[in-house]
Amino acid sequence: MDWVVRLFAGLTATFAVVGLWGVSEPTPTIPTPTPVVTLRTLPIASQTPSTTTTTTLPVPADALCPQWWPLAIEVGWTLDLLPTLDYVMWRESRCDPTQHNTTLNRDGSTDVGLTQINDRSWCLPTRWYPGGYLQTIGALPTVGCEQLFDPQLNLISAKAIYDYALQHNRNGWQPWGL
């Protein structure tokens, strides 16, 4: 039994030395519990234009871009996706639809609007989509990316990109690095 204690002590010392040299395994992260948030509601227009009925949309008190939640729902985003979309809009543009990143991409492409959609990947002509991917699927009406400054067209396009990535990569948020 004494040999087990010595072996364990030796292993512990080995792991301590390995840890000092920076070769140790990464410490597993323990998920933190999701905080409970107070909800507030924003009115959203009914989908049918002939009625004046409004519905309330629950928006967490800590939402970063709550002004865009009703429009996101209107163009097809679902409630379960809104918290992550909210984070993407904040991280990418600080909720400002006029943002245009022209300097950070190494390949010379630019990122446009609320969700910072990459022009080269999604709205400029390519050999596979001569009219642009978003134009080919009907998310954008004309060739070019200037339309992505329109919050509605940006959110429609972002949803199309999310759906594409979900279908092809099983991770709809992959184009945003999530």
PyMOL CGO cylinders between C-alpha atoms (Angstrom):
from pymol import cmd
from pymol.cgo import CYLINDER

trace = [
    CYLINDER, 0.00, 0.00, 0.00, 2.97, 2.26, 0.67, 0.3, 1, 1, 1, 1, 1, 1,
    CYLINDER, 2.97, 2.26, 0.67, 3.97, 2.00, -3.00, 0.3, 1, 1, 1, 1, 1, 1,
    CYLINDER, 3.97, 2.00, -3.00, 0.56, 3.43, -4.01, 0.3, 1, 1, 1, 1, 1, 1,
    CYLINDER, 0.56, 3.43, -4.01, 1.08, 6.47, -1.80, 0.3, 1, 1, 1, 1, 1, 1,
    CYLINDER, 1.08, 6.47, -1.80, 4.59, 7.00, -3.24, 0.3, 1, 1, 1, 1, 1, 1,
    CYLINDER, 4.59, 7.00, -3.24, 3.28, 6.55, -6.80, 0.3, 1, 1, 1, 1, 1, 1,
    CYLINDER, 3.28, 6.55, -6.80, 0.48, 9.05, -6.21, 0.3, 1, 1, 1, 1, 1, 1,
    CYLINDER, 0.48, 9.05, -6.21, 2.94, 11.51, -4.65, 0.3, 1, 1, 1, 1, 1, 1,
    CYLINDER, 2.94, 11.51, -4.65, 5.25, 11.08, -7.67, 0.3, 1, 1, 1, 1, 1, 1,
    CYLINDER, 5.25, 11.08, -7.67, 2.41, 11.64, -10.11, 0.3, 1, 1, 1, 1, 1, 1,
    CYLINDER, 2.41, 11.64, -10.11, 1.29, 14.73, -8.22, 0.3, 1, 1, 1, 1, 1, 1,
    CYLINDER, 1.29, 14.73, -8.22, 4.83, 16.11, -8.33, 0.3, 1, 1, 1, 1, 1, 1,
    CYLINDER, 4.83, 16.11, -8.33, 5.06, 15.28, -12.05, 0.3, 1, 1, 1, 1, 1, 1,
    CYLINDER, 5.06, 15.28, -12.05, 1.83, 17.12, -12.80, 0.3, 1, 1, 1, 1, 1, 1,
    CYLINDER, 1.83, 17.12, -12.80, 3.01, 20.07, -10.74, 0.3, 1, 1, 1, 1, 1, 1,
    CYLINDER, 3.01, 20.07, -10.74, 6.27, 20.22, -12.73, 0.3, 1, 1, 1, 1, 1, 1,
    CYLINDER, 6.27, 20.22, -12.73, 4.48, 19.77, -16.04, 0.3, 1, 1, 1, 1, 1, 1,
    CYLINDER, 4.48, 19.77, -16.04, 2.11, 22.55, -15.01, 0.3, 1, 1, 1, 1, 1, 1,
    CYLINDER, 2.11, 22.55, -15.01, 5.08, 24.82, -14.28, 0.3, 1, 1, 1, 1, 1, 1,
    CYLINDER, 5.08, 24.82, -14.28, 6.42, 24.25, -17.78, 0.3, 1, 1, 1, 1, 1, 1,
    CYLINDER, 6.42, 24.25, -17.78, 3.07, 25.11, -19.35, 0.3, 1, 1, 1, 1, 1, 1,
    CYLINDER, 3.07, 25.11, -19.35, 2.40, 21.63, -20.71, 0.3, 1, 1, 1, 1, 1, 1,
    CYLINDER, 2.40, 21.63, -20.71, -0.54, 20.79, -18.50, 0.3, 1, 1, 1, 1, 1, 1,
    CYLINDER, -0.54, 20.79, -18.50, -3.98, 20.09, -19.88, 0.3, 1, 1, 1, 1, 1, 1,
    CYLINDER, -3.98, 20.09, -19.88, -6.30, 23.09, -19.95, 0.3, 1, 1, 1, 1, 1, 1,
    CYLINDER, -6.30, 23.09, -19.95, -8.56, 23.43, -16.97, 0.3, 1, 1, 1, 1, 1, 1,
    CYLINDER, -8.56, 23.43, -16.97, -12.08, 22.53, -17.99, 0.3, 1, 1, 1, 1, 1, 1,
    CYLINDER, -12.08, 22.53, -17.99, -14.47, 25.43, -17.82, 0.3, 1, 1, 1, 1, 1, 1,
    CYLINDER, -14.47, 25.43, -17.82, -17.46, 25.10, -15.58, 0.3, 1, 1, 1, 1, 1, 1,
    CYLINDER, -17.46, 25.10, -15.58, -20.56, 26.62, -17.13, 0.3, 1, 1, 1, 1, 1, 1,
    CYLINDER, -20.56, 26.62, -17.13, -21.98, 29.48, -15.16, 0.3, 1, 1, 1, 1, 1, 1,
    CYLINDER, -21.98, 29.48, -15.16, -25.68, 29.43, -14.48, 0.3, 1, 1, 1, 1, 1, 1,
    CYLINDER, -25.68, 29.43, -14.48, -27.81, 31.62, -16.72, 0.3, 1, 1, 1, 1, 1, 1,
    CYLINDER, -27.81, 31.62, -16.72, -28.92, 34.69, -14.78, 0.3, 1, 1, 1, 1, 1, 1,
    CYLINDER, -28.92, 34.69, -14.78, -32.58, 35.38, -14.39, 0.3, 1, 1, 1, 1, 1, 1,
    CYLINDER, -32.58, 35.38, -14.39, -33.47, 38.63, -16.13, 0.3, 1, 1, 1, 1, 1, 1,
    CYLINDER, -33.47, 38.63, -16.13, -36.41, 40.92, -15.82, 0.3, 1, 1, 1, 1, 1, 1,
    CYLINDER, -36.41, 40.92, -15.82, -38.39, 41.19, -19.03, 0.3, 1, 1, 1, 1, 1, 1,
    CYLINDER, -38.39, 41.19, -19.03, -39.84, 44.30, -20.55, 0.3, 1, 1, 1, 1, 1, 1,
    CYLINDER, -39.84, 44.30, -20.55, -42.12, 44.34, -23.55, 0.3, 1, 1, 1, 1, 1, 1,
    CYLINDER, -42.12, 44.34, -23.55, -42.03, 46.24, -26.80, 0.3, 1, 1, 1, 1, 1, 1,
    CYLINDER, -42.03, 46.24, -26.80, -45.02, 46.49, -29.12, 0.3, 1, 1, 1, 1, 1, 1,
    CYLINDER, -45.02, 46.49, -29.12, -44.65, 44.87, -32.52, 0.3, 1, 1, 1, 1, 1, 1,
    CYLINDER, -44.65, 44.87, -32.52, -47.02, 45.33, -35.40, 0.3, 1, 1, 1, 1, 1, 1,
    CYLINDER, -47.02, 45.33, -35.40, -49.22, 42.45, -36.43, 0.3, 1, 1, 1, 1, 1, 1,
    CYLINDER, -49.22, 42.45, -36.43, -48.20, 40.56, -39.55, 0.3, 1, 1, 1, 1, 1, 1,
    CYLINDER, -48.20, 40.56, -39.55, -51.51, 41.39, -41.24, 0.3, 1, 1, 1, 1, 1, 1,
    CYLINDER, -51.51, 41.39, -41.24, -51.66, 45.02, -42.37, 0.3, 1, 1, 1, 1, 1, 1,
    CYLINDER, -51.66, 45.02, -42.37, -55.48, 45.18, -42.36, 0.3, 1, 1, 1, 1, 1, 1,
    CYLINDER, -55.48, 45.18, -42.36, -55.72, 44.98, -38.55, 0.3, 1, 1, 1, 1, 1, 1,
    CYLINDER, -55.72, 44.98, -38.55, -54.36, 47.25, -35.85, 0.3, 1, 1, 1, 1, 1, 1,
    CYLINDER, -54.36, 47.25, -35.85, -53.71, 44.47, -33.37, 0.3, 1, 1, 1, 1, 1, 1,
    CYLINDER, -53.71, 44.47, -33.37, -50.34, 44.58, -31.67, 0.3, 1, 1, 1, 1, 1, 1,
    CYLINDER, -50.34, 44.58, -31.67, -48.50, 41.87, -29.81, 0.3, 1, 1, 1, 1, 1, 1,
    CYLINDER, -48.50, 41.87, -29.81, -45.93, 42.29, -27.11, 0.3, 1, 1, 1, 1, 1, 1,
    CYLINDER, -45.93, 42.29, -27.11, -42.44, 40.97, -27.55, 0.3, 1, 1, 1, 1, 1, 1,
    CYLINDER, -42.44, 40.97, -27.55, -40.54, 39.99, -24.40, 0.3, 1, 1, 1, 1, 1, 1,
    CYLINDER, -40.54, 39.99, -24.40, -37.16, 41.70, -24.41, 0.3, 1, 1, 1, 1, 1, 1,
    CYLINDER, -37.16, 41.70, -24.41, -34.66, 41.00, -21.63, 0.3, 1, 1, 1, 1, 1, 1,
    CYLINDER, -34.66, 41.00, -21.63, -33.75, 44.06, -19.58, 0.3, 1, 1, 1, 1, 1, 1,
    CYLINDER, -33.75, 44.06, -19.58, -30.10, 43.49, -20.46, 0.3, 1, 1, 1, 1, 1, 1,
    CYLINDER, -30.10, 43.49, -20.46, -30.68, 43.41, -24.24, 0.3, 1, 1, 1, 1, 1, 1,
    CYLINDER, -30.68, 43.41, -24.24, -28.06, 45.46, -26.06, 0.3, 1, 1, 1, 1, 1, 1,
    CYLINDER, -28.06, 45.46, -26.06, -30.02, 46.32, -29.23, 0.3, 1, 1, 1, 1, 1, 1,
    CYLINDER, -30.02, 46.32, -29.23, -33.69, 46.10, -28.19, 0.3, 1, 1, 1, 1, 1, 1,
    CYLINDER, -33.69, 46.10, -28.19, -34.74, 48.62, -30.84, 0.3, 1, 1, 1, 1, 1, 1,
    CYLINDER, -34.74, 48.62, -30.84, -34.07, 46.00, -33.54, 0.3, 1, 1, 1, 1, 1, 1,
    CYLINDER, -34.07, 46.00, -33.54, -35.89, 43.04, -31.92, 0.3, 1, 1, 1, 1, 1, 1,
    CYLINDER, -35.89, 43.04, -31.92, -39.35, 43.82, -33.40, 0.3, 1, 1, 1, 1, 1, 1,
    CYLINDER, -39.35, 43.82, -33.40, -37.92, 44.18, -36.91, 0.3, 1, 1, 1, 1, 1, 1,
    CYLINDER, -37.92, 44.18, -36.91, -35.92, 40.96, -36.50, 0.3, 1, 1, 1, 1, 1, 1,
    CYLINDER, -35.92, 40.96, -36.50, -39.09, 39.07, -35.58, 0.3, 1, 1, 1, 1, 1, 1,
    CYLINDER, -39.09, 39.07, -35.58, -40.94, 40.69, -38.48, 0.3, 1, 1, 1, 1, 1, 1,
    CYLINDER, -40.94, 40.69, -38.48, -38.36, 39.49, -41.03, 0.3, 1, 1, 1, 1, 1, 1,
    CYLINDER, -38.36, 39.49, -41.03, -38.23, 35.90, -39.78, 0.3, 1, 1, 1, 1, 1, 1,
    CYLINDER, -38.23, 35.90, -39.78, -35.91, 35.57, -36.80, 0.3, 1, 1, 1, 1, 1, 1,
    CYLINDER, -35.91, 35.57, -36.80, -37.35, 33.47, -33.98, 0.3, 1, 1, 1, 1, 1, 1,
    CYLINDER, -37.35, 33.47, -33.98, -37.46, 34.40, -30.30, 0.3, 1, 1, 1, 1, 1, 1,
    CYLINDER, -37.46, 34.40, -30.30, -34.92, 31.74, -29.33, 0.3, 1, 1, 1, 1, 1, 1,
    CYLINDER, -34.92, 31.74, -29.33, -32.34, 33.24, -31.73, 0.3, 1, 1, 1, 1, 1, 1,
    CYLINDER, -32.34, 33.24, -31.73, -32.81, 36.88, -30.67, 0.3, 1, 1, 1, 1, 1, 1,
    CYLINDER, -32.81, 36.88, -30.67, -30.43, 36.91, -27.69, 0.3, 1, 1, 1, 1, 1, 1,
    CYLINDER, -30.43, 36.91, -27.69, -27.54, 35.74, -29.87, 0.3, 1, 1, 1, 1, 1, 1,
    CYLINDER, -27.54, 35.74, -29.87, -28.57, 38.04, -32.73, 0.3, 1, 1, 1, 1, 1, 1,
    CYLINDER, -28.57, 38.04, -32.73, -28.65, 40.87, -30.19, 0.3, 1, 1, 1, 1, 1, 1,
    CYLINDER, -28.65, 40.87, -30.19, -25.08, 40.04, -29.18, 0.3, 1, 1, 1, 1, 1, 1,
    CYLINDER, -25.08, 40.04, -29.18, -23.97, 39.87, -32.84, 0.3, 1, 1, 1, 1, 1, 1,
    CYLINDER, -23.97, 39.87, -32.84, -25.52, 43.26, -33.64, 0.3, 1, 1, 1, 1, 1, 1,
    CYLINDER, -25.52, 43.26, -33.64, -23.83, 44.82, -30.59, 0.3, 1, 1, 1, 1, 1, 1,
    CYLINDER, -23.83, 44.82, -30.59, -20.44, 43.21, -31.21, 0.3, 1, 1, 1, 1, 1, 1,
    CYLINDER, -20.44, 43.21, -31.21, -20.40, 43.92, -34.94, 0.3, 1, 1, 1, 1, 1, 1,
    CYLINDER, -20.40, 43.92, -34.94, -21.91, 47.42, -35.19, 0.3, 1, 1, 1, 1, 1, 1,
    CYLINDER, -21.91, 47.42, -35.19, -22.90, 48.63, -31.71, 0.3, 1, 1, 1, 1, 1, 1,
    CYLINDER, -22.90, 48.63, -31.71, -26.49, 48.50, -33.06, 0.3, 1, 1, 1, 1, 1, 1,
    CYLINDER, -26.49, 48.50, -33.06, -25.71, 51.13, -35.70, 0.3, 1, 1, 1, 1, 1, 1,
    CYLINDER, -25.71, 51.13, -35.70, -26.98, 50.19, -39.19, 0.3, 1, 1, 1, 1, 1, 1,
    CYLINDER, -26.98, 50.19, -39.19, -24.66, 52.76, -40.84, 0.3, 1, 1, 1, 1, 1, 1,
    CYLINDER, -24.66, 52.76, -40.84, -21.45, 50.97, -39.83, 0.3, 1, 1, 1, 1, 1, 1,
    CYLINDER, -21.45, 50.97, -39.83, -19.11, 50.04, -42.67, 0.3, 1, 1, 1, 1, 1, 1,
    CYLINDER, -19.11, 50.04, -42.67, -15.87, 48.26, -41.86, 0.3, 1, 1, 1, 1, 1, 1,
    CYLINDER, -15.87, 48.26, -41.86, -13.46, 48.99, -44.68, 0.3, 1, 1, 1, 1, 1, 1,
    CYLINDER, -13.46, 48.99, -44.68, -10.11, 48.33, -42.99, 0.3, 1, 1, 1, 1, 1, 1,
    CYLINDER, -10.11, 48.33, -42.99, -10.03, 45.20, -40.81, 0.3, 1, 1, 1, 1, 1, 1,
    CYLINDER, -10.03, 45.20, -40.81, -10.28, 42.42, -43.40, 0.3, 1, 1, 1, 1, 1, 1,
    CYLINDER, -10.28, 42.42, -43.40, -6.97, 41.17, -44.79, 0.3, 1, 1, 1, 1, 1, 1,
    CYLINDER, -6.97, 41.17, -44.79, -8.55, 40.18, -48.11, 0.3, 1, 1, 1, 1, 1, 1,
    CYLINDER, -8.55, 40.18, -48.11, -9.74, 43.72, -48.90, 0.3, 1, 1, 1, 1, 1, 1,
    CYLINDER, -9.74, 43.72, -48.90, -13.41, 42.89, -48.39, 0.3, 1, 1, 1, 1, 1, 1,
    CYLINDER, -13.41, 42.89, -48.39, -15.70, 45.10, -46.32, 0.3, 1, 1, 1, 1, 1, 1,
    CYLINDER, -15.70, 45.10, -46.32, -18.43, 44.42, -43.77, 0.3, 1, 1, 1, 1, 1, 1,
    CYLINDER, -18.43, 44.42, -43.77, -21.72, 46.26, -43.95, 0.3, 1, 1, 1, 1, 1, 1,
    CYLINDER, -21.72, 46.26, -43.95, -24.57, 47.29, -41.64, 0.3, 1, 1, 1, 1, 1, 1,
    CYLINDER, -24.57, 47.29, -41.64, -26.06, 46.02, -38.38, 0.3, 1, 1, 1, 1, 1, 1,
    CYLINDER, -26.06, 46.02, -38.38, -24.69, 42.49, -38.60, 0.3, 1, 1, 1, 1, 1, 1,
    CYLINDER, -24.69, 42.49, -38.60, -21.59, 43.45, -40.63, 0.3, 1, 1, 1, 1, 1, 1,
    CYLINDER, -21.59, 43.45, -40.63, -22.27, 41.20, -43.60, 0.3, 1, 1, 1, 1, 1, 1,
    CYLINDER, -22.27, 41.20, -43.60, -19.13, 40.57, -45.64, 0.3, 1, 1, 1, 1, 1, 1,
    CYLINDER, -19.13, 40.57, -45.64, -19.49, 41.88, -49.18, 0.3, 1, 1, 1, 1, 1, 1,
    CYLINDER, -19.49, 41.88, -49.18, -17.09, 39.48, -50.88, 0.3, 1, 1, 1, 1, 1, 1,
    CYLINDER, -17.09, 39.48, -50.88, -18.70, 36.41, -49.35, 0.3, 1, 1, 1, 1, 1, 1,
    CYLINDER, -18.70, 36.41, -49.35, -22.37, 37.29, -49.66, 0.3, 1, 1, 1, 1, 1, 1,
    CYLINDER, -22.37, 37.29, -49.66, -23.39, 40.15, -51.93, 0.3, 1, 1, 1, 1, 1, 1,
    CYLINDER, -23.39, 40.15, -51.93, -20.78, 40.67, -54.61, 0.3, 1, 1, 1, 1, 1, 1,
    CYLINDER, -20.78, 40.67, -54.61, -20.70, 38.55, -57.77, 0.3, 1, 1, 1, 1, 1, 1,
    CYLINDER, -20.70, 38.55, -57.77, -18.67, 35.33, -57.59, 0.3, 1, 1, 1, 1, 1, 1,
    CYLINDER, -18.67, 35.33, -57.59, -18.06, 32.55, -60.08, 0.3, 1, 1, 1, 1, 1, 1,
    CYLINDER, -18.06, 32.55, -60.08, -20.75, 30.48, -58.30, 0.3, 1, 1, 1, 1, 1, 1,
    CYLINDER, -20.75, 30.48, -58.30, -23.23, 33.36, -57.93, 0.3, 1, 1, 1, 1, 1, 1,
    CYLINDER, -23.23, 33.36, -57.93, -22.65, 35.86, -60.77, 0.3, 1, 1, 1, 1, 1, 1,
    CYLINDER, -22.65, 35.86, -60.77, -25.38, 38.11, -59.38, 0.3, 1, 1, 1, 1, 1, 1,
    CYLINDER, -25.38, 38.11, -59.38, -24.23, 37.70, -55.74, 0.3, 1, 1, 1, 1, 1, 1,
    CYLINDER, -24.23, 37.70, -55.74, -25.48, 35.03, -53.33, 0.3, 1, 1, 1, 1, 1, 1,
    CYLINDER, -25.48, 35.03, -53.33, -27.98, 37.24, -51.47, 0.3, 1, 1, 1, 1, 1, 1,
    CYLINDER, -27.98, 37.24, -51.47, -29.36, 38.55, -54.76, 0.3, 1, 1, 1, 1, 1, 1,
    CYLINDER, -29.36, 38.55, -54.76, -29.62, 35.03, -56.21, 0.3, 1, 1, 1, 1, 1, 1,
    CYLINDER, -29.62, 35.03, -56.21, -31.76, 33.82, -53.30, 0.3, 1, 1, 1, 1, 1, 1,
    CYLINDER, -31.76, 33.82, -53.30, -33.89, 36.98, -53.33, 0.3, 1, 1, 1, 1, 1, 1,
    CYLINDER, -33.89, 36.98, -53.33, -32.72, 38.53, -50.04, 0.3, 1, 1, 1, 1, 1, 1,
    CYLINDER, -32.72, 38.53, -50.04, -31.39, 41.62, -51.85, 0.3, 1, 1, 1, 1, 1, 1,
    CYLINDER, -31.39, 41.62, -51.85, -33.15, 43.13, -54.87, 0.3, 1, 1, 1, 1, 1, 1,
    CYLINDER, -33.15, 43.13, -54.87, -30.12, 44.37, -56.85, 0.3, 1, 1, 1, 1, 1, 1,
    CYLINDER, -30.12, 44.37, -56.85, -26.40, 43.70, -57.27, 0.3, 1, 1, 1, 1, 1, 1,
    CYLINDER, -26.40, 43.70, -57.27, -24.23, 45.53, -54.77, 0.3, 1, 1, 1, 1, 1, 1,
    CYLINDER, -24.23, 45.53, -54.77, -23.98, 45.74, -51.02, 0.3, 1, 1, 1, 1, 1, 1,
    CYLINDER, -23.98, 45.74, -51.02, -25.17, 49.31, -50.32, 0.3, 1, 1, 1, 1, 1, 1,
    CYLINDER, -25.17, 49.31, -50.32, -28.64, 47.89, -49.62, 0.3, 1, 1, 1, 1, 1, 1,
    CYLINDER, -28.64, 47.89, -49.62, -27.24, 46.25, -46.48, 0.3, 1, 1, 1, 1, 1, 1,
    CYLINDER, -27.24, 46.25, -46.48, -27.25, 49.63, -44.74, 0.3, 1, 1, 1, 1, 1, 1,
    CYLINDER, -27.25, 49.63, -44.74, -31.05, 49.27, -44.64, 0.3, 1, 1, 1, 1, 1, 1,
    CYLINDER, -31.05, 49.27, -44.64, -31.73, 47.53, -41.29, 0.3, 1, 1, 1, 1, 1, 1,
    CYLINDER, -31.73, 47.53, -41.29, -34.59, 45.47, -42.71, 0.3, 1, 1, 1, 1, 1, 1,
    CYLINDER, -34.59, 45.47, -42.71, -32.58, 44.16, -45.68, 0.3, 1, 1, 1, 1, 1, 1,
    CYLINDER, -32.58, 44.16, -45.68, -29.58, 43.57, -43.40, 0.3, 1, 1, 1, 1, 1, 1,
    CYLINDER, -29.58, 43.57, -43.40, -31.64, 41.45, -40.99, 0.3, 1, 1, 1, 1, 1, 1,
    CYLINDER, -31.64, 41.45, -40.99, -33.28, 39.55, -43.87, 0.3, 1, 1, 1, 1, 1, 1,
    CYLINDER, -33.28, 39.55, -43.87, -29.83, 38.88, -45.34, 0.3, 1, 1, 1, 1, 1, 1,
    CYLINDER, -29.83, 38.88, -45.34, -28.37, 37.90, -41.97, 0.3, 1, 1, 1, 1, 1, 1,
    CYLINDER, -28.37, 37.90, -41.97, -31.19, 35.39, -41.51, 0.3, 1, 1, 1, 1, 1, 1,
    CYLINDER, -31.19, 35.39, -41.51, -30.50, 33.94, -44.98, 0.3, 1, 1, 1, 1, 1, 1,
    CYLINDER, -30.50, 33.94, -44.98, -26.80, 33.64, -44.09, 0.3, 1, 1, 1, 1, 1, 1,
    CYLINDER, -26.80, 33.64, -44.09, -27.68, 32.06, -40.74, 0.3, 1, 1, 1, 1, 1, 1,
    CYLINDER, -27.68, 32.06, -40.74, -29.93, 29.52, -42.49, 0.3, 1, 1, 1, 1, 1, 1,
    CYLINDER, -29.93, 29.52, -42.49, -27.24, 28.75, -45.09, 0.3, 1, 1, 1, 1, 1, 1,
    CYLINDER, -27.24, 28.75, -45.09, -24.59, 28.17, -42.41, 0.3, 1, 1, 1, 1, 1, 1,
    CYLINDER, -24.59, 28.17, -42.41, -26.99, 26.07, -40.33, 0.3, 1, 1, 1, 1, 1, 1,
    CYLINDER, -26.99, 26.07, -40.33, -27.73, 23.86, -43.33, 0.3, 1, 1, 1, 1, 1, 1,
    CYLINDER, -27.73, 23.86, -43.33, -24.12, 23.52, -44.50, 0.3, 1, 1, 1, 1, 1, 1,
    CYLINDER, -24.12, 23.52, -44.50, -22.11, 23.73, -41.25, 0.3, 1, 1, 1, 1, 1, 1,
    CYLINDER, -22.11, 23.73, -41.25, -24.73, 22.85, -38.63, 0.3, 1, 1, 1, 1, 1, 1,
    CYLINDER, -24.73, 22.85, -38.63, -23.85, 26.17, -36.96, 0.3, 1, 1, 1, 1, 1, 1,
    CYLINDER, -23.85, 26.17, -36.96, -25.84, 29.16, -38.15, 0.3, 1, 1, 1, 1, 1, 1,
    CYLINDER, -25.84, 29.16, -38.15, -23.64, 31.56, -36.22, 0.3, 1, 1, 1, 1, 1, 1,
    CYLINDER, -23.64, 31.56, -36.22, -20.41, 30.34, -37.84, 0.3, 1, 1, 1, 1, 1, 1,
    CYLINDER, -20.41, 30.34, -37.84, -20.17, 33.30, -40.28, 0.3, 1, 1, 1, 1, 1, 1,
    CYLINDER, -20.17, 33.30, -40.28, -19.93, 35.58, -37.22, 0.3, 1, 1, 1, 1, 1, 1,
    CYLINDER, -19.93, 35.58, -37.22, -17.32, 33.42, -35.55, 0.3, 1, 1, 1, 1, 1, 1,
    CYLINDER, -17.32, 33.42, -35.55, -19.63, 32.00, -32.89, 0.3, 1, 1, 1, 1, 1, 1,
]
cmd.load_cgo(trace, "trace")
